[in-house]
């Protein structure tokens, strides 16, 4: 089977925070941000210590994230393990707070 079977779940979303939602609460840092294209949760990438975007997927089962700092035009489907070209369908940034190591 070719392609992502979950593209129909991609929605216009409002970002939940200006940075990784959980890291902002705990004072932790992140490398890159990802936004859930089902609900708008903003989490940190898998190169960050806490991997909150992937943790959100495991908790919610929302399949698709978008590279979010700045919006990069690509997505990732956790279920199908595929990169997606979102083209111009990116989520505008709220202006994340930089938290680099």
C-alpha positions in Angstrom: 0.0 0.0 0.0 1.4 3.4 -1.0 0.9 6.7 0.8 -0.5 7.7 4.1 -3.9 6.4 5.1 -4.4 9.2 7.7 -4.3 12.4 5.6 -8.0 12.9 6.2 -7.2 13.5 9.9 -5.1 16.6 9.1 -7.0 19.6 10.4 -6.4 23.4 10.7 -5.4 23.7 14.3 -4.6 26.4 16.9 -1.2 25.8 18.6 -1.6 24.9 22.3 1.4 26.9 23.4 4.3 29.1 22.1 6.7 26.3 22.7 6.6 22.7 24.0 3.6 22.7 26.3 5.1 20.3 28.8 8.6 21.7 28.8 7.3 25.2 29.4 5.5 23.9 32.5 8.6 22.1 33.9 11.3 24.5 32.8 12.9 22.0 30.4 14.4 22.8 27.0 13.9 21.4 23.5 15.6 21.2 20.2 12.7 21.4 17.7 9.0 21.7 17.9 6.2 19.6 16.4 2.5 20.4 16.3 -0.2 17.7 16.3 -2.4 18.2 13.2 -5.4 16.7 14.9 -5.6 18.9 18.1 -2.8 21.5 18.0 -0.7 20.1 20.9 2.8 21.6 20.6 5.5 19.2 21.8 9.3 18.7 21.4 11.0 16.5 18.9 12.7 13.1 19.5 16.1 14.8 19.6 14.9 16.7 22.7 15.3 15.0 26.1 11.6 14.6 26.8 10.2 13.7 23.3 6.8 15.2 24.2 5.4 15.1 20.6 5.9 11.3 20.4 4.5 10.9 23.9 1.4 12.9 22.8 1.0 10.5 19.9 1.2 7.4 22.2 -1.3 9.0 24.6 -3.8 10.4 22.0 -3.2 8.2 18.9 -3.4 11.4 16.8 -1.4 10.2 13.8 0.2 13.3 12.1 2.5 16.0 13.3 4.0 19.0 11.5 7.5 20.4 11.8 6.7 23.6 13.6 9.7 25.9 14.1 9.3 27.6 11.8 6.5 25.8 9.9 8.6 23.7 7.6 6.0 22.3 5.2 6.5 18.6 6.1 4.5 16.2 8.3 5.1 12.8 9.7 2.6 10.0 10.1 3.4 7.9 13.2 1.2 5.1 12.1 2.4 4.7 8.5 5.9 5.9 9.3 5.9 8.3 6.3 7.1 11.8 5.8 4.4 14.0 4.2 4.6 17.1 2.0 2.1 19.5 3.6 2.9 22.2 1.0 1.3 25.4 1.9 -1.0 23.8 4.5 1.2 24.8 7.4 0.2 26.0 10.8 1.2 29.7 11.5 3.5 30.0 14.5 2.4 31.8 17.6 6.1 32.9 18.0 7.7 30.1 20.0 10.0 31.0 22.9 13.5 29.8 22.0 14.7 26.9 24.3 17.9 25.6 22.9 20.5 23.5 24.7 
